[in-house]
Amino acid sequence: MPTMSGRSTVLTTADSGNVLLGQQYESAPYDCIIQVAAIADRTNVGLTLFSGPDILQQPGGMTPFSGAAATELTPKYPDDYHWKDEAAKGDRLSLSFKNNNASTAIINWAVQISPL
């Protein structure tokens, strides 16, 4: 089961663009189920998520995390995986973030791909 993960830093009022762009599994390698998790260190951070023609969220809020080592947290399975969808082979996956906060936001994210 392939997993793509990363940490994105998004400046105040900026948009990250598609963080999956150029990743090995930007296009679904086979008919699969995708599961997506994303957590931010600030409130007012939006997430836009597409799986081929399916709009899973555009744009919407994310789960903020807090604590001394907040930026070191990675999404936990299954608690932080709020989005799940079936994708056909070749479907383009798109995940982007919009920071509506007055401070720079850090987002930790992960995308799991499971064959059908």
C-alpha distances in whole Angstrom, upper triangle without the diagonal:
4,7,10,13,17,20,23,26,28,32,35,35,32,29,26,25,22,20,17,19,19,15,13,11,15,15,12,11,11,12,10,10,10,11,13,15,18,21,25,28,30,31,32,28,27,24,23,20,20,17,19,23,21,23,21,23,26,27,27,27,24,25,27,26,29,31,32,28,27,25,23,21,18,16,16,14,15,18,18,15,18,17,15,15,14,14,16,15,17,17,18,16,19,19,22,25,28,30,33,34,37,35,32,29,26,23,19,16,13,10,7,6,5,7,11
4,7,10,14,17,20,23,25,29,32,32,29,26,23,22,19,16,13,16,15,12,10,8,12,12,11,10,11,13,11,11,10,11,12,14,17,20,23,26,28,29,30,26,25,22,21,18,18,16,18,21,21,22,20,22,25,26,26,26,23,23,25,25,28,29,30,27,25,23,22,20,16,15,16,14,16,19,17,15,18,16,15,15,15,14,15,14,15,16,15,14,16,16,20,22,26,28,31,32,35,33,30,26,23,20,17,14,10,8,6,5,7,9,13
4,6,10,14,16,20,22,26,28,29,26,23,20,20,16,14,11,15,14,11,10,9,11,13,12,12,14,15,12,12,9,9,10,11,13,16,19,22,24,26,26,23,22,19,19,16,17,15,18,21,20,20,19,20,22,23,23,23,20,20,22,21,24,26,27,23,22,20,18,16,13,12,13,12,14,16,14,13,15,14,14,15,15,15,17,16,17,16,15,13,15,14,17,19,23,24,28,29,31,29,26,23,20,16,13,10,7,6,4,6,9,12,15
4,7,11,13,17,19,22,25,25,23,20,16,16,13,10,8,11,11,8,9,8,9,12,12,13,15,17,14,14,11,11,10,11,12,15,17,20,22,24,24,21,20,17,17,14,15,14,17,20,19,19,18,19,21,21,21,21,18,19,20,20,23,25,25,22,20,18,17,16,12,12,14,14,16,17,15,13,16,15,15,16,17,15,18,17,16,16,14,11,12,11,14,16,20,22,25,26,28,26,23,20,17,14,11,8,6,5,7,9,12,15,18
4,7,10,14,16,20,22,23,21,18,15,15,13,10,9,12,13,10,12,11,12,15,15,17,19,20,17,16,13,12,10,9,10,12,14,16,19,21,22,18,18,15,16,15,16,16,19,22,21,20,18,19,20,20,20,19,16,17,17,17,20,21,22,18,17,14,13,12,9,9,12,13,15,16,13,12,15,15,16,17,19,18,21,20,20,18,16,13,13,11,13,14,18,19,23,23,25,23,20,17,13,11,8,6,4,6,9,11,15,18,21
4,6,10,13,16,19,20,18,16,12,14,12,8,9,12,13,11,13,13,13,17,18,19,22,23,21,19,16,15,12,11,10,11,12,14,17,19,20,16,17,15,16,15,17,18,21,24,23,21,20,19,20,20,19,19,16,16,16,16,18,20,20,17,15,12,11,11,9,10,14,15,17,18,14,14,17,17,18,20,22,21,23,23,22,21,18,15,14,11,12,13,16,17,20,20,23,20,16,14,10,8,6,6,7,9,12,15,18,22,24
4,7,10,13,16,18,15,14,11,13,13,9,11,14,15,14,17,17,16,20,21,23,26,27,24,22,19,17,14,12,9,10,10,11,14,16,17,14,15,14,16,16,19,20,23,25,24,22,21,19,20,19,19,17,14,15,14,14,16,17,17,14,12,9,9,10,9,11,14,17,19,18,15,16,17,18,20,22,24,24,26,26,25,23,20,17,15,12,12,11,14,14,18,17,19,16,13,10,7,6,4,6,9,12,15,18,22,25,28
4,6,10,13,14,12,11,8,10,11,8,11,13,15,14,17,18,16,20,22,24,26,27,25,23,20,18,15,13,10,10,9,11,13,15,15,12,13,12,14,15,18,20,22,24,23,21,20,18,18,17,17,16,14,15,14,15,16,18,19,16,14,10,12,13,12,13,17,19,21,20,17,17,18,18,21,23,25,24,27,26,25,23,20,17,14,11,10,9,11,11,15,15,17,14,10,8,6,5,6,8,11,14,17,20,24,27,29
4,7,10,12,10,10,8,11,13,11,14,16,18,17,21,21,20,23,25,27,30,31,29,27,23,21,18,16,13,12,10,10,11,14,14,11,13,13,16,17,20,23,25,27,26,23,22,20,19,17,18,16,15,16,14,15,16,18,18,16,13,10,13,14,14,16,20,22,24,22,19,20,21,21,24,26,28,27,30,30,28,26,23,20,17,14,11,9,10,9,13,12,14,11,7,6,5,6,9,11,15,17,21,24,27,30,33
4,7,8,6,7,6,10,12,11,15,16,18,19,22,22,20,24,26,28,31,32,29,28,24,22,19,17,13,13,10,11,11,13,12,9,11,12,14,16,19,22,24,26,25,22,21,18,17,15,16,15,14,16,14,16,17,19,20,18,16,13,16,17,17,18,22,24,25,24,20,21,21,21,24,26,28,27,30,30,28,26,22,20,16,13,10,8,7,6,10,10,11,9,6,5,6,8,11,13,16,19,22,25,29,32,34
4,6,5,8,9,12,15,14,18,19,21,22,26,26,24,27,29,32,35,35,33,31,28,26,22,20,17,16,13,13,12,13,13,11,13,14,17,19,22,25,27,29,28,25,24,21,19,17,18,17,16,18,16,18,18,20,21,20,17,15,18,19,20,21,25,27,28,27,23,24,24,24,28,29,32,31,33,34,32,29,26,23,20,17,13,10,9,7,9,9,9,7,4,6,9,11,15,17,20,22,26,29,32,35,37
4,5,9,11,14,17,17,21,22,24,25,29,29,26,29,31,34,37,37,35,33,29,27,24,22,18,17,13,13,11,12,11,10,12,15,17,20,23,27,29,29,28,25,24,21,19,16,17,16,16,18,16,18,18,21,21,21,19,17,20,21,22,23,26,29,30,28,24,25,25,25,28,30,33,32,35,36,34,31,27,25,21,18,15,11,9,6,7,6,6,5,5,7,11,13,17,19,22,25,28,31,34,37,39
4,7,10,13,16,17,20,21,24,25,29,28,25,28,30,33,36,36,34,32,28,27,23,22,18,18,14,15,13,13,10,9,11,13,15,18,21,25,27,27,26,23,22,19,16,14,15,14,16,18,17,19,21,23,24,24,21,19,23,23,24,24,27,29,30,28,24,25,24,24,27,29,31,31,33,34,32,29,26,23,20,17,13,10,7,5,5,7,7,9,9,10,13,14,18,19,23,24,28,30,34,37,38
4,7,9,13,13,17,17,20,21,25,25,22,25,27,30,33,33,31,30,26,25,22,20,17,17,14,15,14,14,12,10,11,12,13,17,19,23,24,25,24,21,21,18,16,14,15,15,16,18,18,20,21,24,25,24,21,19,22,22,22,23,26,28,29,27,24,24,23,23,26,27,30,28,31,31,29,26,23,21,17,15,11,8,6,6,8,9,10,10,9,10,12,13,16,17,21,22,26,28,32,34,36
4,6,9,10,14,14,17,18,22,22,19,21,24,27,29,29,28,26,23,22,19,18,15,16,14,16,15,15,13,10,9,10,10,13,16,19,20,21,21,18,18,15,13,11,13,14,14,17,17,20,22,25,26,24,21,19,22,22,21,21,25,26,27,26,22,22,21,20,23,24,26,25,27,28,25,23,19,17,13,11,7,6,4,6,9,12,13,13,11,11,12,12,15,15,18,19,23,25,28,31,32
4,6,7,10,11,14,15,19,18,16,19,21,24,27,27,26,24,21,20,17,16,13,14,13,15,15,16,14,11,10,10,10,12,15,17,19,21,20,18,18,15,14,13,14,15,14,17,17,19,21,24,25,23,20,17,19,20,19,19,22,24,25,24,20,20,20,19,21,22,24,23,25,25,23,21,17,15,11,9,6,5,6,8,12,14,16,14,12,11,11,10,13,13,15,16,20,22,26,28,30
4,6,9,8,12,13,17,16,13,16,19,22,24,25,24,23,20,19,16,17,15,17,16,18,18,19,17,13,12,11,10,11,12,15,16,18,18,16,16,15,13,13,15,16,16,19,20,22,24,27,28,26,23,20,22,22,21,20,24,25,26,25,22,21,20,19,21,21,23,21,23,23,20,18,14,12,9,8,5,7,9,11,14,17,19,18,15,14,14,13,15,14,16,16,20,21,25,27,28
4,5,5,9,10,14,13,10,12,15,18,21,21,20,19,16,16,14,15,14,16,16,19,20,20,19,15,13,10,9,9,10,12,13,15,15,14,14,14,13,13,15,17,16,19,20,22,25,28,29,26,23,21,22,21,19,19,22,23,23,24,20,18,18,16,18,18,19,17,19,19,17,14,11,9,6,5,5,8,11,14,17,19,22,21,18,16,15,13,14,12,13,13,16,17,21,23,25
4,6,8,8,12,12,9,13,15,18,20,21,20,19,15,15,13,13,12,14,14,17,18,19,19,15,14,11,11,11,12,13,15,18,18,16,16,15,15,15,16,17,16,18,19,20,23,25,26,23,20,18,19,18,16,16,19,20,21,22,18,17,18,16,18,18,20,18,20,20,18,16,12,10,7,6,6,8,12,14,18,19,22,20,17,15,13,11,11,9,11,11,14,16,20,22,24
4,6,5,9,8,6,9,11,14,17,18,17,16,13,14,12,13,13,16,17,20,21,22,22,18,16,13,12,11,11,11,13,16,16,16,15,16,16,17,18,19,18,20,21,22,25,27,28,25,23,20,20,20,17,17,19,20,21,22,18,17,18,16,16,16,17,15,17,16,14,13,9,7,6,6,8,11,15,17,21,23,25,24,20,18,16,14,13,10,10,9,12,13,17,19,21
4,6,9,9,6,9,12,15,18,19,19,19,16,17,15,17,16,19,20,23,24,25,24,20,18,15,14,13,12,13,14,16,17,17,18,18,18,18,20,22,21,23,24,25,28,30,31,28,26,23,23,23,21,20,23,24,25,26,22,20,21,19,19,19,20,17,18,17,14,13,9,9,8,9,10,13,16,19,22,24,26,25,22,20,18,16,16,14,14,13,16,16,20,21,23
4,6,8,7,9,13,14,17,20,19,20,17,19,17,19,19,22,22,25,27,28,27,23,22,19,17,16,16,16,16,19,20,20,21,21,21,22,24,25,24,26,27,28,30,32,32,29,27,24,24,24,22,22,25,25,26,27,24,22,24,21,22,21,21,18,19,17,14,14,11,11,11,12,13,17,20,22,26,27,29,27,24,22,20,19,18,16,15,14,16,16,20,21,24
4,5,5,9,11,12,15,18,17,17,15,16,15,17,17,20,21,24,26,27,26,23,21,18,17,15,15,15,15,19,20,20,20,20,21,22,23,24,22,24,25,26,28,30,31,27,25,22,22,22,19,19,21,21,23,24,22,20,21,19,19,19,19,16,17,16,13,14,11,10,11,12,14,17,20,22,26,27,30,28,24,22,20,17,16,14,12,11,13,13,16,18,21
4,6,8,9,9,13,16,15,16,14,16,16,18,19,22,24,27,29,30,30,26,24,21,20,18,17,15,16,20,20,21,21,22,24,25,26,27,25,26,28,28,31,33,33,30,28,25,24,24,20,20,22,22,23,25,23,21,23,20,19,19,18,16,16,14,12,13,11,11,13,14,17,20,23,26,29,31,33,31,28,25,23,20,18,16,14,12,13,12,15,16,19
4,5,6,7,10,12,11,13,11,13,13,16,17,21,23,26,28,29,28,25,23,19,18,15,14,12,13,16,17,18,18,20,21,22,23,25,23,24,26,27,30,32,33,29,27,25,24,23,20,19,21,20,21,23,21,18,20,17,16,15,15,12,13,11,9,10,9,8,11,12,15,19,22,25,28,30,33,31,28,25,23,20,18,15,12,9,10,9,12,13,16
4,6,9,12,13,13,14,11,14,13,16,17,20,22,25,26,27,26,22,20,17,15,12,11,10,10,14,15,16,16,17,18,20,21,23,21,23,25,26,30,32,33,30,27,25,25,24,20,19,22,21,22,24,21,18,19,16,16,15,15,12,12,11,9,8,6,5,7,10,13,16,20,23,26,28,30,29,26,23,21,19,17,14,13,10,12,11,14,15,18
4,6,9,11,11,13,11,14,15,18,19,23,25,28,29,30,29,25,23,19,17,14,11,9,9,12,14,15,16,18,19,21,23,25,24,26,28,29,33,35,36,33,31,28,28,27,23,22,24,23,23,25,23,20,20,17,16,14,13,9,9,8,5,5,4,6,9,12,15,19,22,25,28,31,34,32,29,27,25,22,21,17,15,12,13,11,13,13,15
4,6,7,7,9,9,12,14,17,19,23,25,29,30,30,30,26,24,20,18,14,12,9,9,12,13,15,16,18,20,22,23,25,24,26,28,29,33,35,36,33,31,29,28,27,23,21,22,21,21,23,21,18,19,16,14,12,10,7,7,5,5,5,6,7,11,13,17,21,24,27,30,32,35,34,31,28,26,23,21,18,15,11,11,8,10,10,12
4,7,8,11,11,15,16,20,22,25,28,31,33,34,33,29,27,23,21,18,16,13,12,16,17,19,19,22,24,26,27,28,27,28,31,32,35,37,38,35,33,30,30,28,24,23,24,22,23,25,24,21,22,19,17,15,12,9,8,5,6,8,10,11,14,17,20,24,27,30,33,35,38,37,34,31,29,25,23,20,17,13,12,9,10,9,11
4,6,9,11,15,17,20,23,27,30,33,35,35,34,31,29,25,23,19,17,13,13,16,16,19,19,22,25,27,28,29,28,29,32,33,36,39,40,37,34,33,32,30,26,24,25,22,23,26,24,21,22,19,16,13,11,8,6,4,7,9,11,12,16,19,22,26,29,32,35,37,40,39,36,33,31,27,25,22,18,15,13,9,9,7,8
4,7,10,13,16,20,23,27,29,33,34,34,34,30,28,24,22,18,16,12,12,14,14,17,17,21,23,26,26,28,27,28,31,32,36,38,40,37,35,33,32,30,26,24,24,22,21,24,23,20,20,17,14,11,7,6,4,5,8,9,12,13,16,19,22,26,29,32,35,37,40,39,36,33,31,28,26,22,19,15,13,9,9,6,6
4,6,10,13,16,20,23,26,30,31,31,31,28,25,22,20,16,14,11,12,14,14,16,15,19,22,24,24,25,24,25,28,29,33,35,37,34,31,30,29,27,23,21,21,18,18,21,20,16,17,14,11,8,6,5,6,7,10,10,12,12,15,17,21,24,27,30,32,34,38,37,34,31,29,25,23,19,16,12,10,6,5,4,5
4,7,10,14,17,20,24,27,29,28,28,25,23,19,18,14,13,10,12,14,13,15,13,16,19,21,21,22,21,22,25,26,30,32,34,31,29,28,27,24,21,18,18,15,14,17,16,13,13,10,7,6,4,6,9,10,13,11,13,12,15,15,19,22,25,28,30,32,35,34,32,28,26,23,21,17,14,10,8,6,5,6,6
4,7,10,13,17,20,24,25,25,25,22,20,16,15,11,11,8,11,14,12,13,11,14,17,18,18,19,18,19,22,23,26,29,31,28,25,24,24,21,18,15,15,13,13,15,14,10,11,8,6,5,6,7,10,12,13,11,12,9,12,12,16,18,22,24,27,28,32,31,28,25,23,19,17,13,10,7,6,5,6,9,10
4,7,10,14,17,21,22,22,22,20,18,14,14,11,12,10,14,16,13,14,11,13,16,17,17,17,15,15,18,19,23,25,28,25,22,21,21,18,15,11,12,10,9,11,10,6,8,6,4,7,9,10,14,15,16,14,14,11,13,12,15,17,20,22,25,26,30,28,26,22,20,16,14,11,8,6,5,7,8,12,13
4,7,10,14,17,19,19,19,16,14,11,11,9,11,10,14,16,14,13,10,11,14,15,14,14,12,12,15,16,20,23,25,22,19,18,18,15,12,9,11,10,10,11,8,5,6,5,6,9,12,12,16,17,18,15,14,11,11,9,12,13,17,19,21,22,26,24,22,19,17,13,11,8,6,5,6,9,12,15,16
4,7,10,14,16,16,17,14,13,10,12,11,13,14,18,19,17,16,12,12,15,15,13,12,9,9,12,13,16,19,21,19,16,15,15,12,9,6,8,8,9,9,5,4,6,7,9,12,15,16,20,21,21,19,17,14,13,10,12,12,16,17,19,20,23,22,20,16,14,10,8,5,5,7,9,12,14,18,20
4,7,10,12,13,13,10,10,8,11,11,14,15,19,21,18,16,13,12,14,13,12,10,7,7,9,10,14,17,19,16,13,12,13,11,9,7,10,11,12,11,7,7,8,9,12,15,18,19,22,23,23,20,18,15,13,10,10,10,13,13,16,16,20,18,16,12,10,7,6,4,7,9,12,15,18,21,23
4,7,9,10,12,9,10,10,13,14,17,19,23,24,22,19,16,15,16,15,12,10,6,5,6,6,10,13,15,13,10,9,11,9,8,7,10,12,13,11,7,10,10,12,16,19,22,23,26,27,27,24,22,18,17,13,13,11,13,13,15,15,17,16,14,10,8,6,5,6,9,12,15,19,21,25,26
4,5,7,9,7,9,10,14,15,19,21,24,26,23,21,18,16,16,14,13,10,7,6,5,6,9,12,14,12,9,8,11,10,10,10,13,16,17,14,11,13,14,15,19,22,25,25,29,30,29,26,24,20,18,14,13,10,11,10,12,11,14,12,10,7,6,4,6,9,12,15,18,22,25,28,30
4,7,10,9,12,13,17,19,23,25,28,30,27,24,22,19,20,17,15,12,10,9,5,5,6,9,11,10,7,7,10,10,11,12,15,18,19,17,14,16,17,19,22,25,29,29,32,33,33,30,27,24,21,17,16,13,13,11,13,11,12,10,9,6,6,7,9,12,15,19,22,25,28,32,33
4,7,7,10,13,16,19,23,25,28,29,27,24,22,19,18,16,14,11,9,9,6,7,8,11,13,13,10,10,14,13,15,15,18,21,21,18,16,18,18,20,23,26,29,30,33,35,33,31,28,24,22,18,16,12,12,9,9,7,9,8,8,6,8,9,12,14,18,21,24,27,30,33,35
4,6,9,12,15,18,22,25,28,28,26,22,20,17,16,14,11,8,8,8,6,9,10,14,16,17,13,14,17,16,17,16,19,21,21,18,16,18,17,19,22,25,29,29,33,34,33,30,28,24,22,18,16,12,11,9,8,7,10,10,11,9,11,11,14,15,19,21,24,27,30,34,35
4,6,10,13,16,20,23,26,26,24,20,18,15,14,11,9,7,8,10,9,12,14,17,20,20,16,16,20,19,19,18,21,23,23,20,17,19,17,18,22,24,28,28,32,33,32,29,26,23,20,17,14,10,9,7,5,5,9,10,11,9,12,12,15,16,20,22,25,28,30,34,35
4,7,10,13,17,20,23,23,21,18,16,13,12,9,8,6,6,9,8,12,14,17,20,19,15,15,18,17,17,16,19,21,21,19,16,17,15,16,20,22,25,25,29,30,29,26,23,20,17,13,10,7,6,5,6,7,10,10,10,8,9,9,12,13,16,18,22,24,27,31,32
4,7,10,14,17,20,20,18,14,13,9,8,6,5,5,6,10,11,14,17,21,23,22,18,17,20,19,18,17,20,21,21,19,15,16,14,14,17,19,22,23,26,27,26,23,20,17,14,11,8,6,5,6,7,10,13,14,13,11,12,10,13,13,16,17,20,23,26,28,29
4,6,10,13,16,17,15,11,10,7,7,5,5,6,7,10,12,15,18,22,24,22,19,18,20,18,17,15,18,19,19,17,14,13,12,11,14,16,19,19,22,24,22,19,17,13,10,7,6,5,6,9,11,13,17,17,15,12,13,10,12,11,13,13,17,19,22,25,26
4,7,10,13,13,11,8,8,5,4,5,7,9,10,14,16,19,22,25,28,26,22,21,23,21,19,17,20,20,20,19,16,15,13,11,14,14,17,16,19,21,19,16,14,11,8,6,5,6,8,12,13,16,20,20,18,16,16,13,15,13,14,14,17,18,21,23,24
4,7,10,11,9,6,5,5,6,8,9,12,12,15,17,20,23,27,29,27,23,22,23,21,19,16,19,19,18,18,15,13,11,9,11,11,13,13,16,17,16,13,11,8,6,5,7,9,12,15,17,20,23,23,21,18,17,14,15,12,12,11,14,15,18,20,20
4,6,7,6,5,6,7,8,11,12,15,15,18,21,23,27,30,32,30,27,25,26,24,22,19,21,20,20,21,18,15,14,10,11,10,11,10,13,14,13,9,8,6,5,7,9,12,15,18,20,23,26,26,24,21,21,18,18,15,14,12,14,14,17,18,19
4,6,5,7,7,10,12,14,16,18,18,20,23,25,29,32,34,31,28,27,27,25,22,20,21,20,19,21,18,15,14,10,10,7,8,6,9,11,10,6,6,5,7,9,12,15,18,22,24,26,30,29,27,24,23,20,19,16,14,11,13,12,14,15,15
4,6,8,10,13,14,16,18,21,21,24,27,29,32,36,37,35,32,30,31,29,26,23,25,23,23,24,22,19,18,14,13,10,10,7,8,9,8,4,5,6,8,11,14,18,20,24,26,29,32,32,29,27,26,23,22,19,18,14,15,14,16,16,16
4,7,9,12,13,16,18,21,22,25,28,30,34,37,39,37,34,32,33,31,28,25,27,26,25,26,24,20,19,15,14,11,11,9,10,12,11,8,8,9,10,13,16,19,21,24,26,29,33,33,31,28,28,25,25,21,20,17,18,17,19,19,18
4,6,9,11,14,15,18,19,22,25,27,31,34,37,35,31,30,31,29,26,23,24,23,22,23,21,17,15,12,11,8,9,9,11,14,13,10,10,10,10,12,15,17,19,23,24,27,31,31,29,27,26,23,23,19,18,16,17,16,17,18,17
4,6,7,10,12,15,16,19,22,25,28,32,34,32,29,28,29,27,24,22,23,22,21,22,19,16,14,11,11,10,12,12,14,17,16,12,12,10,10,11,12,14,16,20,21,24,27,28,26,24,23,20,21,18,18,16,17,17,19,20,20
4,7,9,10,12,13,16,19,22,25,29,31,30,26,25,26,24,21,18,20,19,18,18,15,13,10,7,8,8,11,12,15,17,17,14,13,11,10,10,12,14,16,19,20,23,26,26,25,22,22,18,18,15,15,13,15,15,17,19,19
4,6,6,9,10,14,17,20,23,27,29,28,24,23,25,23,21,18,20,20,19,18,15,13,11,9,11,11,15,15,18,21,20,16,15,12,11,9,10,11,12,15,16,19,23,23,22,19,19,16,17,15,16,15,17,18,20,22,22
3,6,9,11,15,17,21,24,28,30,29,25,24,26,24,23,20,23,23,22,21,18,17,14,12,15,15,18,17,20,23,21,18,16,13,11,10,9,10,10,14,14,17,21,22,21,18,19,17,18,16,18,17,20,21,23,25,26
4,7,10,13,15,19,22,26,28,27,23,22,25,23,22,20,22,23,22,21,18,17,14,13,16,17,20,20,23,25,24,20,18,15,12,10,9,8,8,11,11,14,18,19,18,16,17,15,17,16,18,18,21,22,25,27,28
4,7,10,13,16,19,23,26,25,21,21,23,21,20,18,20,21,20,18,15,15,12,12,15,17,20,21,24,26,25,22,20,17,14,12,11,9,9,11,11,14,17,18,18,15,16,14,16,15,17,17,20,22,25,27,28
4,7,9,13,16,19,22,22,18,18,20,18,18,16,18,19,18,16,13,14,11,12,16,18,22,23,26,28,28,24,22,19,16,13,12,10,10,10,10,12,16,16,16,13,14,12,14,14,16,17,20,23,25,28,29
4,6,10,13,17,19,18,15,15,17,15,14,12,14,16,15,13,10,11,9,11,15,17,21,22,26,27,27,24,22,18,16,12,12,9,10,11,12,13,16,16,15,12,12,9,11,11,13,15,18,21,23,26,27
4,7,10,14,17,16,12,13,15,12,12,10,12,14,14,11,8,10,9,12,16,19,23,24,28,29,29,26,24,21,19,15,15,13,14,13,14,14,17,16,16,12,12,10,11,11,14,16,18,21,24,27,28
4,7,11,14,13,9,11,13,11,12,11,13,16,16,13,11,13,13,16,19,23,26,27,31,32,32,29,27,23,21,17,16,13,14,12,13,12,15,14,13,10,10,9,10,12,15,18,20,24,26,30,31
4,7,10,10,6,8,10,8,10,10,12,15,16,13,11,14,15,18,21,24,28,29,32,34,33,31,28,25,23,19,18,16,17,15,16,14,17,15,14,11,10,10,10,12,15,18,21,24,27,30,32
4,7,8,5,8,10,9,12,13,15,18,19,16,14,18,18,21,25,28,31,32,36,37,37,34,32,28,26,22,21,18,19,17,18,15,17,15,15,12,11,12,13,15,18,22,24,28,30,34,35
4,6,5,9,10,10,13,15,16,19,21,18,16,20,21,24,27,31,34,35,39,39,39,37,35,31,29,25,24,22,22,20,21,18,19,17,16,14,13,14,14,18,20,24,26,30,32,36,37
4,6,8,9,10,14,16,18,21,23,20,19,23,24,27,30,33,36,37,40,41,41,38,36,32,31,27,26,23,24,21,23,20,20,17,17,15,14,15,15,19,22,25,27,31,33,37,39
4,6,5,7,11,14,15,19,21,19,17,20,22,25,28,31,34,34,38,38,37,36,33,30,28,24,24,21,23,20,22,20,21,17,16,14,12,13,13,16,18,22,24,28,30,34,36
4,5,6,9,11,13,17,19,16,14,18,19,22,25,28,31,31,35,35,35,33,30,27,25,21,20,18,19,17,19,17,18,15,14,11,9,10,10,13,16,20,22,26,28,32,34
4,6,8,11,14,17,19,17,15,18,19,21,24,27,30,30,33,33,33,31,28,25,23,19,18,16,18,16,18,16,17,14,12,10,7,8,8,11,14,18,21,24,27,31,33
4,7,10,12,16,18,17,15,17,20,22,24,27,30,30,33,33,33,31,29,25,24,20,20,18,20,19,22,20,21,18,16,13,10,10,8,12,14,17,19,23,26,29,32
4,7,9,12,14,13,11,14,16,19,21,24,27,28,31,31,31,29,27,24,22,19,19,18,20,19,21,20,22,19,17,14,11,10,7,10,12,15,17,21,23,27,29
4,6,10,12,11,9,11,14,16,18,21,24,24,27,28,28,26,24,20,20,17,17,17,19,19,22,21,23,21,18,15,11,9,6,7,8,12,13,17,19,23,26
4,7,9,8,5,7,10,12,14,18,20,21,25,26,26,24,22,19,18,15,16,16,19,19,21,21,24,22,20,16,13,10,7,7,7,10,11,15,17,21,23
4,6,6,5,7,11,13,15,18,21,22,25,26,27,25,24,21,21,18,20,19,22,22,25,24,27,25,23,19,17,14,11,10,9,12,12,15,17,20,22
3,5,6,6,10,12,12,16,18,20,23,24,25,24,23,20,20,18,20,21,24,24,27,27,30,28,26,22,19,16,13,12,10,11,10,13,14,17,19
4,6,5,8,10,11,15,17,19,23,24,26,24,23,20,21,19,21,21,24,25,27,27,30,29,27,23,21,18,15,13,12,12,11,14,14,18,18
4,6,8,11,13,16,19,22,25,27,28,26,25,22,21,19,21,20,22,23,25,24,28,26,25,21,19,16,14,13,12,14,14,17,17,21,22
4,6,9,11,15,18,20,24,25,26,23,22,19,18,15,17,16,19,19,21,21,24,23,22,18,16,13,11,9,9,11,12,15,17,21,22
4,6,8,11,14,16,20,22,22,20,19,16,16,14,16,16,19,20,22,23,26,25,23,19,17,14,12,9,8,9,9,12,14,17,18
4,7,10,14,16,20,22,23,20,19,16,16,13,15,15,18,19,21,22,25,25,23,20,18,15,14,11,11,11,12,14,16,19,19
4,7,11,12,16,19,19,16,16,13,13,11,14,15,17,20,21,23,27,26,24,21,19,16,15,12,11,10,11,12,14,16,17
4,7,10,13,16,17,14,15,12,13,13,16,18,21,23,25,27,30,29,28,24,23,19,17,14,12,10,9,10,11,13,13
4,6,10,13,14,11,13,11,13,13,17,19,22,25,26,29,32,32,30,26,25,21,20,16,14,11,11,10,11,12,11
4,7,10,12,10,12,11,14,15,19,22,25,28,30,32,36,35,33,29,28,24,23,19,16,13,12,10,9,10,8
4,7,8,6,9,9,12,14,18,21,24,27,29,32,35,35,32,29,27,24,22,19,16,13,12,9,10,10,9
4,6,6,9,11,14,17,20,24,27,30,32,35,38,38,35,32,31,27,26,22,19,15,15,11,12,10,10
4,6,9,11,15,18,21,25,28,31,34,36,39,38,36,33,31,28,26,22,20,16,15,11,12,10,11
4,6,9,13,16,19,23,26,29,32,35,38,37,34,31,30,26,25,22,19,16,16,13,14,13,14
4,6,10,13,16,20,23,26,29,32,35,34,31,29,27,24,23,20,18,14,15,12,14,14,14
4,6,10,13,17,20,23,26,29,32,31,28,26,24,21,21,17,16,13,14,13,15,16,17
4,7,10,14,17,20,23,26,29,28,25,22,21,18,17,14,12,10,11,11,14,15,17
4,7,10,13,17,20,22,25,24,22,19,18,15,15,13,12,10,13,14,17,19,20
4,7,11,14,17,19,22,21,18,16,15,12,12,9,10,9,13,14,18,20,21
4,7,10,13,16,18,18,15,13,13,10,12,10,12,12,16,18,21,24,25
4,7,10,12,15,14,12,10,10,8,11,10,13,14,18,20,24,26,28
4,6,9,12,12,11,9,11,10,14,14,17,18,22,24,27,30,31
4,5,8,8,8,7,9,10,14,15,18,20,24,26,30,33,34
4,7,9,9,9,12,13,17,18,21,23,27,29,32,35,37
4,5,7,8,11,13,16,18,22,24,28,31,34,37,38
4,7,9,13,15,19,21,25,27,31,34,37,40,42
4,6,10,13,16,19,23,26,29,32,35,39,41
4,7,10,13,16,20,23,26,29,33,36,38
4,6,10,13,17,19,23,26,29,33,35
4,7,10,14,17,20,23,27,30,32
4,6,10,13,17,20,23,26,29
4,7,11,14,17,20,24,26
4,7,10,14,17,20,23
4,7,10,13,17,19
4,7,10,13,16
4,7,10,13
4,7,10
4,6
4
